Amino acid sequence: MPKLKTHKGMKKRFTVTASGKAKHRSAYRGHILSSKTGKRKRHLRQDNVLTGVNARMIREGLAPSL
């Protein structure tokens, strides 16, 4: 079988923690920030953790680069 390739789009958007959890940056942080409240922007600074099937798909897409 040929080698698996890392999904480059996933590599730019997701990271896998040491315990195997998949992390990603919060959405809605790119632009038009003046209309969002400070509280909303503050909460969006946190990275989100994926669970279940979504996390497994990310781990499989990033597997060769781990």
N, CA, C, O and CB atoms as a CASP TS submission, in Angstrom:
PFRMAT TS
TARGET T0000
AUTHOR 0000-0000-0000
METHOD Language model
MODEL 1
PARENT N/A
ATOM      1  N   MET     1       0.829  -1.192   0.000  1.00  0.00           N
ATOM      2  CA  MET     1       0.000   0.000   0.000  1.00  0.00           C
ATOM      3  C   MET     1       0.868   1.248   0.000  1.00  0.00           C
ATOM      4  O   MET     1       1.940   1.258   0.606  1.00  0.00           O
ATOM      5  CB  MET     1      -0.941   0.002   1.206  1.00  0.00           C
ATOM      6  N   PRO     2       0.415   2.308  -0.678  1.00  0.00           N
ATOM      7  CA  PRO     2       1.196   3.549  -0.655  1.00  0.00           C
ATOM      8  C   PRO     2       1.098   4.226   0.710  1.00  0.00           C
ATOM      9  O   PRO     2       0.202   3.940   1.504  1.00  0.00           O
ATOM     10  CB  PRO     2       0.715   4.510  -1.760  1.00  0.00           C
ATOM     11  N   LYS     3       2.032   5.121   0.954  1.00  0.00           N
ATOM     12  CA  LYS     3       2.020   5.859   2.215  1.00  0.00           C
ATOM     13  C   LYS     3       0.818   6.789   2.279  1.00  0.00           C
ATOM     14  O   LYS     3       0.374   7.311   1.257  1.00  0.00           O
ATOM     15  CB  LYS     3       3.319   6.657   2.386  1.00  0.00           C
ATOM     16  N   LEU     4       0.292   6.995   3.487  1.00  0.00           N
ATOM     17  CA  LEU     4      -0.789   7.963   3.676  1.00  0.00           C
ATOM     18  C   LEU     4      -0.205   9.361   3.674  1.00  0.00           C
ATOM     19  O   LEU     4       0.887   9.589   4.195  1.00  0.00           O
ATOM     20  CB  LEU     4      -1.563   7.693   4.995  1.00  0.00           C
ATOM     21  N   LYS     5      -0.929  10.289   3.091  1.00  0.00           N
ATOM     22  CA  LYS     5      -0.479  11.674   3.073  1.00  0.00           C
ATOM     23  C   LYS     5      -1.269  12.485   4.094  1.00  0.00           C
ATOM     24  O   LYS     5      -2.452  12.236   4.326  1.00  0.00           O
ATOM     25  CB  LYS     5      -0.629  12.282   1.661  1.00  0.00           C
ATOM     26  N   THR     6      -0.601  13.450   4.693  1.00  0.00           N
ATOM     27  CA  THR     6      -1.260  14.362   5.622  1.00  0.00           C
ATOM     28  C   THR     6      -2.184  15.272   4.833  1.00  0.00           C
ATOM     29  O   THR     6      -1.815  15.748   3.759  1.00  0.00           O
ATOM     30  CB  THR     6      -0.223  15.191   6.436  1.00  0.00           C
ATOM     31  N   HIS     7      -3.376  15.518   5.350  1.00  0.00           N
ATOM     32  CA  HIS     7      -4.304  16.457   4.732  1.00  0.00           C
ATOM     33  C   HIS     7      -3.830  17.864   5.088  1.00  0.00           C
ATOM     34  O   HIS     7      -3.947  18.291   6.237  1.00  0.00           O
ATOM     35  CB  HIS     7      -5.789  16.207   5.208  1.00  0.00           C
ATOM     36  N   LYS     8      -3.288  18.588   4.091  1.00  0.00           N
ATOM     37  CA  LYS     8      -2.629  19.869   4.356  1.00  0.00           C
ATOM     38  C   LYS     8      -3.599  20.926   4.871  1.00  0.00           C
ATOM     39  O   LYS     8      -3.210  21.777   5.671  1.00  0.00           O
ATOM     40  CB  LYS     8      -1.950  20.373   3.097  1.00  0.00           C
ATOM     41  N   GLY     9      -4.863  20.888   4.425  1.00  0.00           N
ATOM     42  CA  GLY     9      -5.843  21.836   4.930  1.00  0.00           C
ATOM     43  C   GLY     9      -6.116  21.618   6.405  1.00  0.00           C
ATOM     44  O   GLY     9      -6.277  22.579   7.157  1.00  0.00           O
ATOM     45  N   MET    10      -6.169  20.358   6.825  1.00  0.00           N
ATOM     46  CA  MET    10      -6.372  20.039   8.238  1.00  0.00           C
ATOM     47  C   MET    10      -5.165  20.446   9.058  1.00  0.00           C
ATOM     48  O   MET    10      -5.311  20.937  10.177  1.00  0.00           O
ATOM     49  CB  MET    10      -6.652  18.548   8.421  1.00  0.00           C
ATOM     50  N   LYS    11      -3.985  20.250   8.519  1.00  0.00           N
ATOM     51  CA  LYS    11      -2.754  20.564   9.245  1.00  0.00           C
ATOM     52  C   LYS    11      -2.695  22.044   9.602  1.00  0.00           C
ATOM     53  O   LYS    11      -2.160  22.410  10.648  1.00  0.00           O
ATOM     54  CB  LYS    11      -1.525  20.174   8.413  1.00  0.00           C
ATOM     55  N   LYS    12      -3.248  22.903   8.732  1.00  0.00           N
ATOM     56  CA  LYS    12      -3.230  24.342   8.973  1.00  0.00           C
ATOM     57  C   LYS    12      -4.276  24.765  10.007  1.00  0.00           C
ATOM     58  O   LYS    12      -4.121  25.806  10.645  1.00  0.00           O
ATOM     59  CB  LYS    12      -3.463  25.088   7.670  1.00  0.00           C
ATOM     60  N   ARG    13      -5.328  23.979  10.179  1.00  0.00           N
ATOM     61  CA  ARG    13      -6.463  24.406  11.003  1.00  0.00           C
ATOM     62  C   ARG    13      -6.599  23.690  12.336  1.00  0.00           C
ATOM     63  O   ARG    13      -7.251  24.199  13.247  1.00  0.00           O
ATOM     64  CB  ARG    13      -7.709  24.219  10.243  1.00  0.00           C
ATOM     65  N   PHE    14      -5.993  22.515  12.463  1.00  0.00           N
ATOM     66  CA  PHE    14      -6.195  21.703  13.660  1.00  0.00           C
ATOM     67  C   PHE    14      -4.858  21.281  14.244  1.00  0.00           C
ATOM     68  O   PHE    14      -3.861  21.160  13.532  1.00  0.00           O
ATOM     69  CB  PHE    14      -7.052  20.469  13.343  1.00  0.00           C
ATOM     70  N   THR    15      -4.856  21.057  15.560  1.00  0.00           N
ATOM     71  CA  THR    15      -3.708  20.458  16.225  1.00  0.00           C
ATOM     72  C   THR    15      -4.218  19.318  17.094  1.00  0.00           C
ATOM     73  O   THR    15      -5.354  19.345  17.567  1.00  0.00           O
ATOM     74  CB  THR    15      -2.919  21.512  17.073  1.00  0.00           C
ATOM     75  N   VAL    16      -3.372  18.321  17.299  1.00  0.00           N
ATOM     76  CA  VAL    16      -3.732  17.202  18.153  1.00  0.00           C
ATOM     77  C   VAL    16      -2.893  17.296  19.413  1.00  0.00           C
ATOM     78  O   VAL    16      -1.670  17.416  19.343  1.00  0.00           O
ATOM     79  CB  VAL    16      -3.522  15.832  17.428  1.00  0.00           C
ATOM     80  N   THR    17      -3.548  17.243  20.567  1.00  0.00           N
ATOM     81  CA  THR    17      -2.853  17.352  21.837  1.00  0.00           C
ATOM     82  C   THR    17      -2.164  16.033  22.168  1.00  0.00           C
ATOM     83  O   THR    17      -2.352  15.030  21.480  1.00  0.00           O
ATOM     84  CB  THR    17      -3.829  17.751  22.958  1.00  0.00           C
ATOM     85  N   ALA    18      -1.366  16.049  23.227  1.00  0.00           N
ATOM     86  CA  ALA    18      -0.637  14.842  23.639  1.00  0.00           C
ATOM     87  C   ALA    18      -1.592  13.728  24.043  1.00  0.00           C
ATOM     88  O   ALA    18      -1.276  12.548  23.885  1.00  0.00           O
ATOM     89  CB  ALA    18       0.311  15.160  24.801  1.00  0.00           C
ATOM     90  N   SER    19      -2.759  14.095  24.564  1.00  0.00           N
ATOM     91  CA  SER    19      -3.728  13.075  24.974  1.00  0.00           C
ATOM     92  C   SER    19      -4.633  12.640  23.823  1.00  0.00           C
ATOM     93  O   SER    19      -5.517  11.806  24.016  1.00  0.00           O
ATOM     94  CB  SER    19      -4.578  13.597  26.120  1.00  0.00           C
ATOM     95  N   GLY    20      -4.420  13.200  22.617  1.00  0.00           N
ATOM     96  CA  GLY    20      -5.167  12.765  21.444  1.00  0.00           C
ATOM     97  C   GLY    20      -6.392  13.587  21.121  1.00  0.00           C
ATOM     98  O   GLY    20      -7.151  13.229  20.221  1.00  0.00           O
ATOM     99  N   LYS    21      -6.610  14.698  21.842  1.00  0.00           N
ATOM    100  CA  LYS    21      -7.758  15.546  21.552  1.00  0.00           C
ATOM    101  C   LYS    21      -7.429  16.465  20.374  1.00  0.00           C
ATOM    102  O   LYS    21      -6.279  16.862  20.191  1.00  0.00           O
ATOM    103  CB  LYS    21      -8.161  16.375  22.801  1.00  0.00           C
ATOM    104  N   ALA    22      -8.440  16.795  19.583  1.00  0.00           N
ATOM    105  CA  ALA    22      -8.254  17.686  18.437  1.00  0.00           C
ATOM    106  C   ALA    22      -8.712  19.084  18.820  1.00  0.00           C
ATOM    107  O   ALA    22      -9.835  19.268  19.291  1.00  0.00           O
ATOM    108  CB  ALA    22      -9.033  17.172  17.189  1.00  0.00           C
ATOM    109  N   LYS    23      -7.834  20.080  18.618  1.00  0.00           N
ATOM    110  CA  LYS    23      -8.148  21.465  18.947  1.00  0.00           C
ATOM    111  C   LYS    23      -8.239  22.291  17.670  1.00  0.00           C
ATOM    112  O   LYS    23      -7.564  22.004  16.681  1.00  0.00           O
ATOM    113  CB  LYS    23      -7.090  22.056  19.902  1.00  0.00           C
ATOM    114  N   HIS    24      -9.089  23.329  17.706  1.00  0.00           N
ATOM    115  CA  HIS    24      -9.176  24.252  16.577  1.00  0.00           C
ATOM    116  C   HIS    24      -9.485  25.647  17.081  1.00  0.00           C
ATOM    117  O   HIS    24      -9.964  25.825  18.201  1.00  0.00           O
ATOM    118  CB  HIS    24     -10.248  23.792  15.569  1.00  0.00           C
ATOM    119  N   ARG    25      -9.211  26.623  16.255  1.00  0.00           N
ATOM    120  CA  ARG    25      -9.475  28.018  16.594  1.00  0.00           C
ATOM    121  C   ARG    25     -10.966  28.292  16.466  1.00  0.00           C
ATOM    122  O   ARG    25     -11.636  27.725  15.603  1.00  0.00           O
ATOM    123  CB  ARG    25      -8.659  28.977  15.686  1.00  0.00           C
ATOM    124  N   SER    26     -11.483  29.165  17.330  1.00  0.00           N
ATOM    125  CA  SER    26     -12.900  29.516  17.283  1.00  0.00           C
ATOM    126  C   SER    26     -13.229  30.257  16.001  1.00  0.00           C
ATOM    127  O   SER    26     -12.417  31.020  15.479  1.00  0.00           O
ATOM    128  CB  SER    26     -13.284  30.366  18.494  1.00  0.00           C
ATOM    129  N   ALA    27     -14.430  30.020  15.504  1.00  0.00           N
ATOM    130  CA  ALA    27     -14.911  30.747  14.332  1.00  0.00           C
ATOM    131  C   ALA    27     -15.367  32.144  14.742  1.00  0.00           C
ATOM    132  O   ALA    27     -15.462  32.445  15.932  1.00  0.00           O
ATOM    133  CB  ALA    27     -16.065  29.978  13.642  1.00  0.00           C
ATOM    134  N   TYR    28     -15.648  32.992  13.760  1.00  0.00           N
ATOM    135  CA  TYR    28     -16.159  34.363  13.964  1.00  0.00           C
ATOM    136  C   TYR    28     -15.129  35.288  14.578  1.00  0.00           C
ATOM    137  O   TYR    28     -15.502  36.266  15.224  1.00  0.00           O
ATOM    138  CB  TYR    28     -17.387  34.336  14.846  1.00  0.00           C
ATOM    139  N   ARG    29     -13.841  35.013  14.398  1.00  0.00           N
ATOM    140  CA  ARG    29     -12.791  35.877  14.938  1.00  0.00           C
ATOM    141  C   ARG    29     -12.004  36.565  13.828  1.00  0.00           C
ATOM    142  O   ARG    29     -10.996  37.214  14.106  1.00  0.00           O
ATOM    143  CB  ARG    29     -11.845  35.070  15.820  1.00  0.00           C
ATOM    144  N   GLY    30     -12.437  36.438  12.589  1.00  0.00           N
ATOM    145  CA  GLY    30     -11.620  36.923  11.483  1.00  0.00           C
ATOM    146  C   GLY    30     -11.740  38.396  11.182  1.00  0.00           C
ATOM    147  O   GLY    30     -10.729  39.072  10.993  1.00  0.00           O
ATOM    148  N   HIS    31     -12.949  38.907  11.133  1.00  0.00           N
ATOM    149  CA  HIS    31     -13.149  40.305  10.742  1.00  0.00           C
ATOM    150  C   HIS    31     -14.492  40.790  11.268  1.00  0.00           C
ATOM    151  O   HIS    31     -15.256  40.022  11.853  1.00  0.00           O
ATOM    152  CB  HIS    31     -13.075  40.470   9.197  1.00  0.00           C
ATOM    153  N   ILE    32     -14.772  42.076  11.054  1.00  0.00           N
ATOM    154  CA  ILE    32     -15.976  42.755  11.570  1.00  0.00           C
ATOM    155  C   ILE    32     -16.061  42.563  13.086  1.00  0.00           C
ATOM    156  O   ILE    32     -17.101  42.174  13.616  1.00  0.00           O
ATOM    157  CB  ILE    32     -17.272  42.205  10.875  1.00  0.00           C
ATOM    158  N   LEU    33     -14.956  42.842  13.769  1.00  0.00           N
ATOM    159  CA  LEU    33     -14.911  42.643  15.212  1.00  0.00           C
ATOM    160  C   LEU    33     -15.504  43.830  15.971  1.00  0.00           C
ATOM    161  O   LEU    33     -15.812  43.711  17.157  1.00  0.00           O
ATOM    162  CB  LEU    33     -13.480  42.406  15.658  1.00  0.00           C
ATOM    163  N   SER    34     -15.667  44.975  15.299  1.00  0.00           N
ATOM    164  CA  SER    34     -16.183  46.157  16.004  1.00  0.00           C
ATOM    165  C   SER    34     -17.635  45.987  16.412  1.00  0.00           C
ATOM    166  O   SER    34     -18.079  46.612  17.375  1.00  0.00           O
ATOM    167  CB  SER    34     -16.042  47.394  15.132  1.00  0.00           C
ATOM    168  N   SER    35     -18.381  45.157  15.701  1.00  0.00           N
ATOM    169  CA  SER    35     -19.792  44.970  16.032  1.00  0.00           C
ATOM    170  C   SER    35     -20.006  43.891  17.087  1.00  0.00           C
ATOM    171  O   SER    35     -21.131  43.691  17.545  1.00  0.00           O
ATOM    172  CB  SER    35     -20.570  44.621  14.787  1.00  0.00           C
ATOM    173  N   LYS    36     -18.935  43.191  17.480  1.00  0.00           N
ATOM    174  CA  LYS    36     -19.054  42.140  18.485  1.00  0.00           C
ATOM    175  C   LYS    36     -18.669  42.713  19.851  1.00  0.00           C
ATOM    176  O   LYS    36     -17.779  43.557  19.951  1.00  0.00           O
ATOM    177  CB  LYS    36     -18.159  40.913  18.121  1.00  0.00           C
ATOM    178  N   THR    37     -19.343  42.248  20.887  1.00  0.00           N
ATOM    179  CA  THR    37     -19.055  42.749  22.229  1.00  0.00           C
ATOM    180  C   THR    37     -17.714  42.215  22.721  1.00  0.00           C
ATOM    181  O   THR    37     -17.211  41.207  22.226  1.00  0.00           O
ATOM    182  CB  THR    37     -20.178  42.356  23.205  1.00  0.00           C
ATOM    183  N   GLY    38     -17.148  42.907  23.699  1.00  0.00           N
ATOM    184  CA  GLY    38     -15.870  42.477  24.269  1.00  0.00           C
ATOM    185  C   GLY    38     -15.954  41.103  24.892  1.00  0.00           C
ATOM    186  O   GLY    38     -15.023  40.306  24.778  1.00  0.00           O
ATOM    187  N   LYS    39     -17.068  40.821  25.553  1.00  0.00           N
ATOM    188  CA  LYS    39     -17.252  39.514  26.190  1.00  0.00           C
ATOM    189  C   LYS    39     -17.247  38.407  25.142  1.00  0.00           C
ATOM    190  O   LYS    39     -16.635  37.355  25.329  1.00  0.00           O
ATOM    191  CB  LYS    39     -18.568  39.481  26.996  1.00  0.00           C
ATOM    192  N   ARG    40     -17.948  38.666  24.029  1.00  0.00           N
ATOM    193  CA  ARG    40     -18.017  37.665  22.961  1.00  0.00           C
ATOM    194  C   ARG    40     -16.636  37.406  22.368  1.00  0.00           C
ATOM    195  O   ARG    40     -16.254  36.256  22.149  1.00  0.00           O
ATOM    196  CB  ARG    40     -18.988  38.120  21.857  1.00  0.00           C
ATOM    197  N   LYS    41     -15.882  38.486  22.108  1.00  0.00           N
ATOM    198  CA  LYS    41     -14.544  38.336  21.537  1.00  0.00           C
ATOM    199  C   LYS    41     -13.601  37.640  22.516  1.00  0.00           C
ATOM    200  O   LYS    41     -12.750  36.849  22.110  1.00  0.00           O
ATOM    201  CB  LYS    41     -13.978  39.703  21.143  1.00  0.00           C
ATOM    202  N   ARG    42     -13.752  37.934  23.786  1.00  0.00           N
ATOM    203  CA  ARG    42     -12.917  37.327  24.815  1.00  0.00           C
ATOM    204  C   ARG    42     -13.135  35.817  24.874  1.00  0.00           C
ATOM    205  O   ARG    42     -12.181  35.046  24.979  1.00  0.00           O
ATOM    206  CB  ARG    42     -13.210  37.958  26.181  1.00  0.00           C
ATOM    207  N   HIS    43     -14.394  35.406  24.805  1.00  0.00           N
ATOM    208  CA  HIS    43     -14.695  33.975  24.829  1.00  0.00           C
ATOM    209  C   HIS    43     -14.250  33.281  23.539  1.00  0.00           C
ATOM    210  O   HIS    43     -13.925  32.094  23.555  1.00  0.00           O
ATOM    211  CB  HIS    43     -16.193  33.757  25.047  1.00  0.00           C
ATOM    212  N   LEU    44     -14.235  34.008  22.434  1.00  0.00           N
ATOM    213  CA  LEU    44     -13.821  33.415  21.165  1.00  0.00           C
ATOM    214  C   LEU    44     -12.308  33.224  21.086  1.00  0.00           C
ATOM    215  O   LEU    44     -11.828  32.529  20.191  1.00  0.00           O
ATOM    216  CB  LEU    44     -14.290  34.280  20.011  1.00  0.00           C
ATOM    217  N   ARG    45     -11.550  33.823  21.999  1.00  0.00           N
ATOM    218  CA  ARG    45     -10.100  33.635  22.000  1.00  0.00           C
ATOM    219  C   ARG    45      -9.701  32.209  22.359  1.00  0.00           C
ATOM    220  O   ARG    45      -8.625  31.750  21.977  1.00  0.00           O
ATOM    221  CB  ARG    45      -9.455  34.603  22.967  1.00  0.00           C
ATOM    222  N   GLN    46     -10.553  31.514  23.084  1.00  0.00           N
ATOM    223  CA  GLN    46     -10.228  30.171  23.536  1.00  0.00           C
ATOM    224  C   GLN    46     -10.291  29.179  22.367  1.00  0.00           C
ATOM    225  O   GLN    46     -11.160  29.270  21.500  1.00  0.00           O
ATOM    226  CB  GLN    46     -11.185  29.739  24.663  1.00  0.00           C
ATOM    227  N   ASP    47      -9.349  28.235  22.369  1.00  0.00           N
ATOM    228  CA  ASP    47      -9.410  27.154  21.388  1.00  0.00           C
ATOM    229  C   ASP    47     -10.514  26.187  21.792  1.00  0.00           C
ATOM    230  O   ASP    47     -10.751  25.972  22.980  1.00  0.00           O
ATOM    231  CB  ASP    47      -8.040  26.416  21.274  1.00  0.00           C
ATOM    232  N   ASN    48     -11.186  25.609  20.812  1.00  0.00           N
ATOM    233  CA  ASN    48     -12.236  24.641  21.079  1.00  0.00           C
ATOM    234  C   ASN    48     -11.692  23.231  20.871  1.00  0.00           C
ATOM    235  O   ASN    48     -10.783  23.015  20.071  1.00  0.00           O
ATOM    236  CB  ASN    48     -13.462  24.897  20.174  1.00  0.00           C
ATOM    237  N   VAL    49     -12.259  22.284  21.597  1.00  0.00           N
ATOM    238  CA  VAL    49     -11.839  20.883  21.502  1.00  0.00           C
ATOM    239  C   VAL    49     -12.947  20.091  20.823  1.00  0.00           C
ATOM    240  O   VAL    49     -14.116  20.193  21.196  1.00  0.00           O
ATOM    241  CB  VAL    49     -11.513  20.289  22.913  1.00  0.00           C
ATOM    242  N   LEU    50     -12.567  19.300  19.822  1.00  0.00           N
ATOM    243  CA  LEU    50     -13.528  18.449  19.132  1.00  0.00           C
ATOM    244  C   LEU    50     -13.644  17.121  19.858  1.00  0.00           C
ATOM    245  O   LEU    50     -12.687  16.651  20.473  1.00  0.00           O
ATOM    246  CB  LEU    50     -13.117  18.229  17.661  1.00  0.00           C
ATOM    247  N   THR    51     -14.823  16.524  19.782  1.00  0.00           N
ATOM    248  CA  THR    51     -15.042  15.242  20.436  1.00  0.00           C
ATOM    249  C   THR    51     -15.672  14.260  19.453  1.00  0.00           C
ATOM    250  O   THR    51     -16.150  14.649  18.387  1.00  0.00           O
ATOM    251  CB  THR    51     -15.935  15.410  21.684  1.00  0.00           C
ATOM    252  N   GLY    52     -15.666  13.003  19.821  1.00  0.00           N
ATOM    253  CA  GLY    52     -16.376  11.973  19.076  1.00  0.00           C
ATOM    254  C   GLY    52     -15.832  11.728  17.686  1.00  0.00           C
ATOM    255  O   GLY    52     -14.622  11.677  17.468  1.00  0.00           O
ATOM    256  N   VAL    53     -16.760  11.577  16.746  1.00  0.00           N
ATOM    257  CA  VAL    53     -16.403  11.224  15.376  1.00  0.00           C
ATOM    258  C   VAL    53     -15.582  12.327  14.722  1.00  0.00           C
ATOM    259  O   VAL    53     -14.662  12.042  13.955  1.00  0.00           O
ATOM    260  CB  VAL    53     -17.660  10.946  14.553  1.00  0.00           C
ATOM    261  N   ASN    54     -15.907  13.593  15.019  1.00  0.00           N
ATOM    262  CA  ASN    54     -15.156  14.704  14.424  1.00  0.00           C
ATOM    263  C   ASN    54     -13.685  14.647  14.816  1.00  0.00           C
ATOM    264  O   ASN    54     -12.808  14.852  13.977  1.00  0.00           O
ATOM    265  CB  ASN    54     -15.759  16.046  14.851  1.00  0.00           C
ATOM    266  N   ALA    55     -13.416  14.370  16.080  1.00  0.00           N
ATOM    267  CA  ALA    55     -12.030  14.284  16.545  1.00  0.00           C
ATOM    268  C   ALA    55     -11.314  13.122  15.870  1.00  0.00           C
ATOM    269  O   ALA    55     -10.143  13.236  15.508  1.00  0.00           O
ATOM    270  CB  ALA    55     -11.978  14.123  18.075  1.00  0.00           C
ATOM    271  N   ARG    56     -12.008  12.017  15.702  1.00  0.00           N
ATOM    272  CA  ARG    56     -11.386  10.851  15.066  1.00  0.00           C
ATOM    273  C   ARG    56     -11.020  11.159  13.611  1.00  0.00           C
ATOM    274  O   ARG    56      -9.951  10.767  13.143  1.00  0.00           O
ATOM    275  CB  ARG    56     -12.334   9.631  15.131  1.00  0.00           C
ATOM    276  N   MET    57     -11.902  11.856  12.900  1.00  0.00           N
ATOM    277  CA  MET    57     -11.620  12.216  11.508  1.00  0.00           C
ATOM    278  C   MET    57     -10.385  13.113  11.412  1.00  0.00           C
ATOM    279  O   MET    57      -9.567  12.956  10.506  1.00  0.00           O
ATOM    280  CB  MET    57     -12.834  12.922  10.880  1.00  0.00           C
ATOM    281  N   ILE    58     -10.256  14.046  12.342  1.00  0.00           N
ATOM    282  CA  ILE    58      -9.107  14.946  12.330  1.00  0.00           C
ATOM    283  C   ILE    58      -7.828  14.149  12.619  1.00  0.00           C
ATOM    284  O   ILE    58      -6.815  14.333  11.944  1.00  0.00           O
ATOM    285  CB  ILE    58      -9.292  16.091  13.371  1.00  0.00           C
ATOM    286  N   ARG    59      -7.876  13.272  13.612  1.00  0.00           N
ATOM    287  CA  ARG    59      -6.693  12.457  13.936  1.00  0.00           C
ATOM    288  C   ARG    59      -6.257  11.607  12.757  1.00  0.00           C
ATOM    289  O   ARG    59      -5.061  11.459  12.507  1.00  0.00           O
ATOM    290  CB  ARG    59      -6.977  11.558  15.136  1.00  0.00           C
ATOM    291  N   GLU    60      -7.218  11.047  12.028  1.00  0.00           N
ATOM    292  CA  GLU    60      -6.886  10.222  10.867  1.00  0.00           C
ATOM    293  C   GLU    60      -6.296  11.056   9.744  1.00  0.00           C
ATOM    294  O   GLU    60      -5.383  10.604   9.052  1.00  0.00           O
ATOM    295  CB  GLU    60      -8.121   9.485  10.370  1.00  0.00           C
ATOM    296  N   GLY    61      -6.807  12.273   9.552  1.00  0.00           N
ATOM    297  CA  GLY    61      -6.281  13.140   8.504  1.00  0.00           C
ATOM    298  C   GLY    61      -4.886  13.645   8.807  1.00  0.00           C
ATOM    299  O   GLY    61      -4.116  13.937   7.892  1.00  0.00           O
ATOM    300  N   LEU    62      -4.551  13.753  10.098  1.00  0.00           N
ATOM    301  CA  LEU    62      -3.232  14.248  10.502  1.00  0.00           C
ATOM    302  C   LEU    62      -2.279  13.132  10.879  1.00  0.00           C
ATOM    303  O   LEU    62      -1.131  13.401  11.230  1.00  0.00           O
ATOM    304  CB  LEU    62      -3.370  15.198  11.661  1.00  0.00           C
ATOM    305  N   ALA    63      -2.724  11.886  10.817  1.00  0.00           N
ATOM    306  CA  ALA    63      -1.950  10.749  11.323  1.00  0.00           C
ATOM    307  C   ALA    63      -0.516  10.683  10.778  1.00  0.00           C
ATOM    308  O   ALA    63       0.403  10.480  11.571  1.00  0.00           O
ATOM    309  CB  ALA    63      -2.665   9.471  10.984  1.00  0.00           C
ATOM    310  N   PRO    64      -0.278  10.841   9.486  1.00  0.00           N
ATOM    311  CA  PRO    64       1.091  10.694   8.996  1.00  0.00           C
ATOM    312  C   PRO    64       2.066  11.720   9.562  1.00  0.00           C
ATOM    313  O   PRO    64       3.263  11.451   9.663  1.00  0.00           O
ATOM    314  CB  PRO    64       1.096  10.785   7.509  1.00  0.00           C
ATOM    315  N   SER    65       1.551  12.909   9.936  1.00  0.00           N
ATOM    316  CA  SER    65       2.462  13.948  10.427  1.00  0.00           C
ATOM    317  C   SER    65       2.698  13.862  11.923  1.00  0.00           C
ATOM    318  O   SER    65       3.508  14.617  12.461  1.00  0.00           O
ATOM    319  CB  SER    65       1.922  15.310  10.086  1.00  0.00           C
ATOM    320  N   LEU    66       2.000  12.949  12.614  1.00  0.00           N
ATOM    321  CA  LEU    66       2.180  12.839  14.073  1.00  0.00           C
ATOM    322  C   LEU    66       3.445  12.102  14.427  1.00  0.00           C
ATOM    323  O   LEU    66       3.746  11.924  15.607  1.00  0.00           O
ATOM    324  CB  LEU    66       0.995  12.137  14.706  1.00  0.00           C
TER
END
